[in-house]
Amino acid sequence: MIDRRPPAASALRRILAIGCLVTAAMLFGARAEAAIGDEPALRLEAGSTASRDLVAVGRDLVVDGEARSDAVAVGGSVHVTGHVAGDVIILNGDAALGPSAQVDGDVFVLGGRVRSAAGAAIAGRAAAYPTASQAFLTLLEGPALGMKATAPIVLAAKLALLAAWLVVALLCLAASGREVIATSELLGREPLRDFFVGLTAVLTMVLSGLFLASFAPSVVSLPLLVLLILAALLLKLWGMVALFHRFGELVLSRRLRRHPAPLNAALIGLLLLGAVKLLPWIGTWTWTVASLIAVGASLRTKFGRREAWFDSADLERLATLTR
């Protein structure tokens, strides 16, 4: 049955909730060579209602009841015989819609297929890219394609990346320390929401890139693809530095009983997450989840400025011009 308890009110409980999500991702990584069916599916029973997003990491998601928001699976498939009021988003899995399935939003699948039975209803678009999962994992600093995670060259590349992350953290904190800390503070309050925003943003960017590469002329697609990649890179770099700071501050404040200096907190957070990154599979999936949270936090805070992306007055003027 779905847990109907109210969401946690404190930052600590939210941190623990995202920790459970990371742990689930790590467990999936450790069993990556085993069948997905080894893990019991997350199931919304017929007659039950879920008001918030349903997320399954490393296992299947079965929606027999009514999901009033999105249904998301990372490393698993989504089986729908009930009603999903939002989108169905899947990374490295399949979408299976039964005869009575109803999806009010879109169905996006990266690394899998969409199987829809006669009678299933999808109000939005349905898009599947069966071969996109490996490219997605590589974008999020996943395993080197064709090489073992413990290969010396892979470990050396990971150490080099950690050194690069240290330089990025120093530059961001030196140039815009206050804004980085503002992003870090949001991370401590709503990491789960950041995860969903980041997941949606990354999916949108990947699908936009695939569309541009497939259908747009080269003279148009190449500049747009470069801008898209740069935007994704900036979002991730900024958000990861904020994540290093939040994680390090959480650890040091508990040990020292006081708030550490921003640079010290970011350094400790980088070292701890860097140590996890060196572990086979566990590091891959931990940094995948961390990257999605980082992108979401960067977007939600507008790089720490805490401003709306679109001013209401500007939107009203735009609506007037388009009439």
N, C-alpha and C positions, 0 to 999 in steps of 0.2 A: 504493500500500500504506500501511497505518497504521503510524506511527512507534511502535515498541515500546520505545524507550529509557526508562530510569527517570526519574521526575520530577526537576526541578532541585532541588538541596538548598539553594542559596543564595538570599538575598533578591534579589540582583541579577538572577539568571536568571529569577526569577518576575516581576520588574518588566519584563524584556525580553519575557517571554511575553505579559503583558497588553498591552505596547506593540505586539506583533504583532497582537493582537486589535483594538486601536484603529486601527492602520494599515489592517487589512482593512475596518473600518467606514468609514474615511475614503475608501478606494478605492471602496466601494460608493456612498457619497454623491456622489462625483464622477461616477459613471456612473448616477445614479438614473434618468435619462431613457432609458437604454439597456436592452436586454433583459437579464434575469438570465442567460440562456444564454451571454452573452459571457464569463463567468468559468467556468473548469472546475469541475465539481462535486467536493466532498470525498467520496471513495468508500471504503467498507469492503467489500472484495472478498469474494465467497463463499468460505467456508472460513477466513476471518480472524476474529480475536476482538479486541475493544477492551474493556479493563477499566475505562477511565475515560470521562467524558462526551465525546460527540462534538459539536462546535460548529462551525457554518458561518455566517460573517457575509458577506452580500453575494453568496452563491452557494448552489447547491443542495447537499443532503446525500443521498447514496445509501447505503442500508444493505442490502447483499446478504448480509453475514455475520452475526456474533453480537455485538451491543452489550450489554455487561453493565450499563450505566448508562443515563443519559438521552441522547436525541438532540435537539439544539437547532439551530434555524436562525433567523437574524435577517436579513430581507430576502432570503429564498430559500425553496425548497420542500424537503420531506423525502419521499423515495421509499423505501419499505420493501418488500423482498421476503424479507428474512431475519427475524432475531429481535432485538427490543429489550426488554431486561429491565426498563427503567425507563419514564419518560414520554417522549412525543414533544411538544415544545413549539415552536411556530412563531409568529413575528411577521412579518406582511406576506408571506405565502406560503401554499402549499397543502400538505396532507398527502395523499399518494397511496400506498395500501396495495395491494400485489399479492395474487394468490390465495394465495401461500404465506406472507404476512406474519403475524407474531405479535408483539403488543405486550402486555406483562404489566401495564403501568401505564395511565395516561390519555393521551388525545390532546387537546391544547389548541391551538386555532388562532385567532389574532387577525389580522384582515385577510386572510382566505383561507377556503378550504373544505376539507372532508374528503371524499376520494374513496376508497371502499373497494370492492375487487373481491370477487366471490363466493369464499368460502373464507378470506378474511382474518379474523384473530381479534384482538379487542381485549378484554382482561380487565377494564379499568377503564371510565371514562366517555369519551365522545367529544363535544367541544363546539367549535363553530366560530362566530365572530362576524366575518363578512366586512367589515363597515363600521367595525370598531373600531380600525383601524390609525392613522387620522388623529388620533383622540382620544388614542390612546396616545402618539404623537409629541408632541402638544401638551402632555400631562402632563409629559413629560420635556424640556420647553423646546425642542420642535421648531420647524419653520418656521411662520410665521403663515399660517393658512388663507386661501387666495385672494390672497395677496400675495407678491411676489418677495422673496427673502432679502436683496437689496441695496436694497430700498426704504428711503428715509430714515426713515420711521416705524418700520420693523422694526429698523434699526440703532440708532435712538434708544432703543427699548424694551430692546434688548440692553444698551446702556450703562447704562440705569437699573437693570436687573437686576444688573449687575456692582457698581454702587454699593450696592445692597441687600445683595448677598453680602458686601461689605466690612463693613457694619454688623453682619450676622449673625456674621461671623468674630470681630469685636471683642467682641461680647457673649458668644459661646460661650467664647472663650479667657479673658475676664475672669471669668466665672462658674464655669467648670469646665475650666480649662486642663489639669489633670492627666488628667482623663478623656478629653478630646479627643486628647491625645498618646497615651494608651493605645490608642485606636481607630486612630490614625495608625500606631502600631507594628505592629498586626495587618495593616493594609493593605500594609505593606512586605513582609510574610512570605508572605501567601496571597491576592493580589488575584484570582486566577482563581476560587478558592473563593468569595470575596466576590461575584464576578460571578454565579455560579450561584445563590447564596442570594438575592441581590437580584432576579434575574430571576424566580425562583420566587415570591418575596414579592410583587412587582409584579403578576405574573399572577394570583396568588390574590386580591389586593385588587381588581384590575380585574374579574375574574369574579364576585367577591362583590358588587361594586357593581352590575354588570349584573343579577345575580340579584335583589338587593333592589329595584332600580328596576322590574324586570319583574313580580315575583310578590308581594312583601310589601306589605301595606297602607301607605298614606302615613304614618299616625301612627306606624308602626314603622320604616319604611324611612328616613324623613328624618333622625331623630336618629342612626341607625346609619351612614348615609352621611356625615353630618357628622363623626362620630367616626373613620370610616375615612379620610376625607380629611385630618383633622388628624394621625392617626397616620402616614400616608404622608408628609405634609409634615415632621413632626418627624424621621422617619428620614432623609429626604433632606437636610435642613438640617444636621443633626449630622454625617452622613457626609461631606458635601461639604466642610465646614470641615476635617475630619480629612484628606480627600484633598488639599486645598490645602496643608496643613501638610506632608504626606508628600512631595508633588511639589516644593514649594519647598525643603524640607530636602535632598532628593536632589540638587537642582541646586546649592544654595549650599554644601553640604558638599564637593562635588567642586571647587568654585571656591576656597573659603576654607580647605579642609583642616581644618575644625572645625565643630562643630554650631552653627548660628545660633540666635538667640532665636526662640521659638515664633511670636511675632507677625510677625517679619521673614520667617520661612519661609512662613507662611500668606499673607502679602501677595504675595510673589514667586510662589507657586503660583497664586494668584488672577489675577495679572496675566498670567502665561503662558497659563493655560487660557482667560482672558478674551480674549486676542488670537486664540486659535484659534477661539473662539466667534463672532467677527465674520466668519469666513470662510464663504462660502455652502456648504451641505451638509456640508463637512468639520466645521465647528463643531457642527452638529446631531448628527451621529453620534458625534463624540467625546464630547460632553456626555451623549448617551444612554447610552453605555457607562459613563462616569464616574458617572452617576446610579445605575445598577444596582449598581456596585461600592460606592458610598456607602451605599445602603440595606442591602446585605448586611453591610457592616462594622458599621453601627449595630446590626443585629440580633445579629450574632455576639458583639459585646462588651457587649451590653446597655447601650448608650450609655457605653462606656468603663469600666463597673464590673467587667467580666470575671467576672460571676456567671452561673450557670445560670438560665434563665427559670423553670424549675420545679424545686423542691427534691425530692430523692428521697423524703424523709419525707412531704412534702405529697402526693406522688403516691400513696404507699402508703395514707395516710389517706383520700384520695379513692376509691381502689379499694375500701377496706374499706366505705365508706359506700354505694357503688353495688352491693355484693353483695346 
